[in-house]
Structure formats: C-alpha cells, structure tokens
Amino acid sequence: VTDKPKTENLVALWRDHSVFIPIASPEYLNRFGRPEHPADLAAHTGFCYTGPVREPAAFLEKDGKRAYFTWKRRITVSDILAVKNAVLEGYGCAVDMPIVHCYREIEEGKLVPILGGWRVPTRDLFAVTTEEKYGLKRIRTFLDWYVPRSVTAGRLRDRTIAERIGLLI
C-alpha cells in the first residue's frame, strides 16, 4: 500500500518508494507549449489519478520549495494506465505518473518529462498484514522473504532508470 497505514492492529513493513514524474507527449507540447513551472499548469489540461491509495496531486516540490497549482481543465481517472494512455495520445499532461509506468516511453521519446524538476513528493510503499496474520509462520516467512527482495528490486530499478533516461530517482 502507499503510505504507512494509521489503522491499529496492522503490521506495515517498508518495501519501496514510488517516484512520480510529470510528463506530456511531444505532440501535446508542440500544440500547447511546455509548462516549466507549476503556475504554468493553469493553461493546460491535466489527467490526474485518484483512487483508494492517493488523492490527485495539489502541489509540487523542488529544492525544498512547494508550489500549489491549478489546471485549466482537470480530468480525474481511477486507472493509472488510462491516465498514461490519455497523455500518450496527446490529450493532456500528468504530474503524478509513477516512473515505473512511464520510463520506457520516456526512453523511446513517446513521453517527455516536464516542469523542470518540479515533482509530486515521493511516497513510501509498504507490505501490510494484520497482527493476527503476521503471527502465522507462513505469512511471516513470506514477508521475510518478500520485503528484502522488493527493496533490492526497487534499488536496481532506480539505478536502471537513472542510467537509461538520465533521471535521478
């Protein structure tokens, strides 16, 4: 799950983080221009993920600064891949696309990072179970196996993305 649950009686084990990147297609940027600062988004259409794990982004951060923004038109969608497809088709841009869902398209030139380093803050990801189930040997054994592998895979993914598309994660 995204972010550590506040519910009691849960065991939450940190397993990775989710890095978000603001993106648009080259076609969209050719038609509507490239937003460089969050304030520029007021002239753009934004596709925003909303769902049980997170709300649409309200602000971006860069170098310790926070900037709130608005869209000219905001379209909320509960399927992150539908957001990506809409952006790929040039219907708008997105500021909260998890990099794991778009780094290949960035590498291929189908999507372009925008906003000059302004990003939605990174969010922690957790493997979660109830205290009762964590007491079961098979659940604990699985999590003891899964969590370190998830951490290692995440670090490798970040290093690979940084090398392939030149973005520091």
C-alpha positions, 0 to 999 in steps of 0.5 A: 500500500502507499503510505504507512497505514494509521489503522491499529492492529496492522503490521506495515513493513517498508518495501519501496518508494514510488517516484512520480514524474510529470510528463506530456507527449511531444505532440501535446507540447508542440500544440500547447507549449511546455509548462516549466513551472507549476503556475504554468499548469493553469493553461493546460489540461491535466489527467490526474489519478485518484483512487483508494491509495492517493488523492490527485496531486495539489502541489509540487516540490523542488529544492525544498520549495512547494508550489500549489497549482491549478489546471485549466481543465482537470480530468480525474481517472481511477486507472493509472494506465488510462491516465498514461494512455490519455497523455500518450495520445496527446490529450493532456499532461500528468504530474503524478505518473509513477516512473515505473509506468512511464520510463520506457516511453520516456526512453523511446521519446513517446513521453517527455518529462516536464516542469523542470524538476518540479515533482509530486513528493515521493511516497513510501510503499509498504507490505501490510498484514494484520497482527493476527496474520503476521503471527502465522509462520507462513505469512511471516516467512513470506514477508521475510522473504518478500520485503528484502527482495522488493527493496533490492528490486526497487534499488536496481530499478532506480539505478536502471532508470537513472542510467537509461533516461538520465533521471535521478530517482 
